[in-house]
Amino acid sequence: MLARIKALPEQVRQYLLITGNYWAFTLTDGALRMLVVLHFHDLGYSPIQIAMLFLFYEFFGVVTNLVGGWLGARLGLSRTMNLGLGLQILALGMLLVPAGWLTVLWVMAAQAMSGIAKDLNKMSAKSAIKTLVPKDDTGEGRLYHWVAVLTGSKNALKGVGFFLGAALLSLMGFKGAVLAMAVMLSAVWLLSVIKLKSELGKAKNKPKFSEIFSKSRSVNILSAARLFLFASRDIWFVVALPVYLAATFDWNHWQVGSFLALWVIGYGGVQSIAPRITGGNNKAIASMSADKNRHAPDGKTALLWVSLLAGIPALIAMALNAGIAPEVSLVGGLLLFGGVFAVNSSLHSYLIVSYAGEDGVSLDVGFYYMANAMGRLAGTILSGWVFQQWGLSACLWISSIMLAITAVISIWLPRSH
């Protein structure tokens, strides 16, 4: 196996290292989220209180993506990726303190560090793909395939992480589970420090801090679309849905957690095959020398798919209000939403890497994921407030409105590369 890896082109070896790094981080990220949810649920916290534990996690994602892109361009993407891994290990260490220290503020601080770590790692991984794809194919079918595989596998593994967190909690207890993840991630961090190229993604011209805001019209438009796209998901996904499933359908927390985990795994699987669904080329990485300049998506593709998505939450809300098989309507509708949303997310992830500037790619990617984090933050806050005031149907109607806004913004995305 090692001989085969050494025989691969250097670009592919670096891609595999980055992907493996990202996978390991994602497993611990999903597992940690489930550990915190289940552990604090057992301590008697309400679902809304548990959701608030992740408020700093989302807030610091906004700051990290904005500053992290600048750091990646100056220091190199391998350094920012390894910094993210190191911070995640520290965040896990913060949860190994005596039980009496695990106050809400302490856990929120640990989640804030984990949020910074996650976005440094994600920004670095997504930006690095741009530097590894051969320059004659940049922005075309091969780039779409590489980004789709990385993004889709990450989300599938995050769902696996939900199961892993629950299993570790049952087998080892809270502290044992956290310690096991910290040890595993430390080994990955050491391998990453040794093997990743230090110059990966470093800009030739060192950008000033004032350049953290993108000057690209395409990147700005796509970032605005991304903000509303992810707010439209999290407004029902973060708080409203799990509380509704537990309160209305009397699901226990294992059933709720399993459904959310399977939803995320399926979502990631669809992301991975998005090039097939949208007509993009998805031949294996091994055939890197083949022509892959056909069928690359553009702004028109993004507009089409978000338009297909916009009506689904409204249809689910109407079915719930009319009392049409509520459980089937909700679960079936959200599975459909997850599939179409996954294609939209994969398209956006490809387009930002395609639009990003060649030198200092992490600046544009960081700015874009800052908008993504703002959408998640807004969705998280609105999910608790709107659900508490008006219920799940209101969350779904607002989700459709946000998707309609995303579609309008997408009209101005470039129609070609």
Secondary structure, 3 states (H helix, E strand, C coil): CHHHHHHCCHHHHHHHHHHHHHHHHHHHHHHHHHHHHHHHHHCCCCHHHHHHCCHHHHHHHHHHHHHHHHHHHHHCHHHHHHHHHHHHHHHHHHCCCCHHHCCHHHHHHHHHHHHHHHHHHHHHHHHHHHHHCCHHHCCCHHHHHHHHHHHHHHHHHHHHHHHHHHHHHHHHHHHHHHHHHHHHHHHHHHHHHHHCCCCCCCCCCCCCHHHHCCCCHHHHHHHHHHHHHHHHHHHHHCCHHHHHHHHHCCCCHHHHHHHHHHHHHHHHHHHHCHHHHHCCCCCCHHHCCCCCCCCCCCHHHHHHHHHHHHHHHHHHHHHHHHCCCHHHHHHHHHHHHHHHHHHHHHHHHHHHHHHCCCCCHHHHHHHHHHHHHHHHHHHHHHHHHHHHHHCHHHHHHHHHHHHHHHHHHHCCCCCCC
